[in-house]
Amino acid sequence: MENLSSRFIRVLQLALMRSYIPSGKTLQMIALDDVGAWVARAFADPKAFIGKAEEIAGDELTTVEIIDELRRRGLGAGLPFSFPQIFFGALPHDIRKMFGWFGSHGYEADIRTLKRRQPSLMTFRDWLARPRVA
């Protein structure tokens, strides 16, 4: 979620999402504080985590839903922004590959189960309500 903190990065990222991710496809996301809480749990109970891989996320929204939430908070200036297709080739390969993967596959965390295990996981709306988001 912190990827959407900066206005410039937010506009750029959402433009890329609109270009690469089909309109009805959701993108899972997680707040940095929630990642930290998950890591703290792993250090507190290493036997429960060693040798395991797990996808974690706190929310799952479409690009349109993300933009709508940002607008409700007065953070939607310049959204949605269209990113001309001709510029995609100038983006770093890793960025193009990442957004392509978001569009074709994406994360598959079981958010409902994760929230039972860590009820404090933030939704995007919760995260936006925090005072640090500009």
C-alpha positions as CSV (number, residue, x, y, z in Angstrom):
1,M,0.0,0.0,0.0
2,E,2.9,2.3,0.7
3,N,3.6,2.2,-3.0
4,L,0.6,4.6,-3.3
5,S,1.9,7.1,-0.7
6,S,3.6,9.5,-3.1
7,R,1.4,11.4,-5.5
8,F,3.8,11.0,-8.5
9,I,4.3,7.3,-7.9
10,R,0.6,6.8,-7.2
11,V,-0.4,8.4,-10.6
12,L,2.3,6.4,-12.4
13,Q,1.5,3.1,-10.7
14,L,-2.2,3.4,-11.3
15,A,-1.6,4.4,-15.0
16,L,0.4,1.2,-15.3
17,M,-2.2,-0.8,-13.6
18,R,-4.9,0.5,-15.9
19,S,-2.7,-0.5,-18.9
20,Y,-1.6,-4.0,-17.7
21,I,-4.4,-5.3,-15.4
22,P,-7.8,-6.2,-16.9
23,S,-10.5,-3.9,-15.6
24,G,-12.3,-6.5,-13.4
25,K,-9.1,-8.1,-12.1
26,T,-8.1,-7.4,-8.5
27,L,-4.7,-6.6,-7.1
28,Q,-3.9,-7.8,-3.6
29,M,-1.9,-5.5,-1.4
30,I,-0.6,-5.2,2.1
31,A,0.5,-2.3,4.4
32,L,4.1,-2.2,5.4
33,D,3.1,-2.2,9.1
34,D,1.3,-5.5,8.5
35,V,4.4,-7.0,6.9
36,G,6.3,-6.0,10.0
37,A,3.7,-7.6,12.3
38,W,3.8,-10.8,10.2
39,V,7.6,-10.9,10.5
40,A,7.4,-10.3,14.2
41,R,5.1,-13.3,14.5
42,A,7.6,-15.4,12.5
43,F,10.4,-14.4,14.9
44,A,8.2,-15.0,17.9
45,D,7.2,-18.5,16.7
46,P,9.9,-19.7,14.2
47,K,8.7,-23.3,14.2
48,A,5.4,-22.3,12.7
49,F,7.2,-20.5,9.8
50,I,10.5,-22.2,9.1
51,G,10.4,-24.0,5.7
52,K,7.1,-22.5,4.7
53,A,6.2,-19.9,2.1
54,E,3.1,-17.9,2.4
55,E,1.5,-15.1,0.4
56,I,0.2,-12.3,2.6
57,A,-2.2,-9.4,1.8
58,G,-4.7,-7.3,3.7
59,D,-7.0,-6.3,0.9
60,E,-7.8,-7.0,-2.8
61,L,-9.3,-4.3,-5.1
62,T,-9.6,-3.5,-8.7
63,T,-7.9,-0.5,-10.2
64,V,-11.2,1.4,-10.4
65,E,-11.9,0.6,-6.7
66,I,-8.5,1.9,-5.7
67,I,-9.0,5.1,-7.6
68,D,-12.5,5.5,-6.1
69,E,-11.1,5.1,-2.6
70,L,-8.3,7.7,-3.3
71,R,-10.9,10.1,-4.7
72,R,-13.1,9.8,-1.5
73,R,-10.0,10.9,0.4
74,G,-9.2,13.8,-1.9
75,L,-6.1,11.9,-3.2
76,G,-7.4,11.3,-6.7
77,A,-6.0,14.4,-8.5
78,G,-4.8,13.4,-11.9
79,L,-6.6,10.0,-11.8
80,P,-7.2,8.1,-13.9
81,F,-4.2,9.0,-16.0
82,S,-3.6,7.3,-19.3
83,F,0.0,6.1,-20.0
84,P,0.7,6.2,-23.7
85,Q,1.6,2.7,-24.9
86,I,4.6,4.0,-26.8
87,F,6.3,4.7,-23.5
88,F,6.1,1.1,-22.2
89,G,9.2,0.1,-24.1
90,A,11.2,2.8,-22.2
91,L,10.2,1.3,-18.8
92,P,12.7,-1.0,-17.1
93,H,12.2,-4.7,-18.1
94,D,11.5,-5.7,-14.5
95,I,8.7,-3.1,-14.2
96,R,7.0,-4.3,-17.4
97,K,7.4,-7.9,-16.3
98,M,5.9,-7.2,-12.9
99,F,2.9,-5.4,-14.1
100,G,2.4,-8.0,-16.8
101,W,2.4,-10.7,-14.1
102,F,-0.1,-8.7,-12.0
103,G,-2.4,-8.7,-15.1
104,S,-2.0,-12.3,-16.0
105,H,-1.6,-14.0,-12.6
106,G,-1.2,-11.8,-9.5
107,Y,-1.0,-12.7,-5.9
108,E,-3.2,-15.4,-4.4
109,A,-3.2,-14.9,-0.7
110,D,-6.1,-16.3,1.2
111,I,-7.0,-13.0,2.9
112,R,-9.9,-14.3,4.9
113,T,-7.7,-17.0,6.5
114,L,-4.9,-14.5,7.1
115,K,-7.3,-12.1,8.8
116,R,-8.3,-14.8,11.2
117,R,-4.7,-15.4,12.0
118,Q,-3.8,-11.6,12.2
119,P,-7.1,-9.7,12.7
120,S,-5.2,-6.3,12.6
121,L,-4.5,-6.6,8.9
122,M,-5.5,-3.3,7.3
123,T,-7.8,-2.9,4.4
124,F,-6.9,-0.2,1.8
125,R,-9.5,2.0,3.4
126,D,-8.0,1.5,6.9
127,W,-4.6,2.4,5.5
128,L,-5.8,5.5,3.7
129,A,-7.4,6.7,7.0
130,R,-4.0,6.9,8.6
131,P,-2.6,10.4,8.8
132,R,0.7,9.7,6.9
133,V,-0.9,9.2,3.5
134,A,-0.4,12.4,1.3
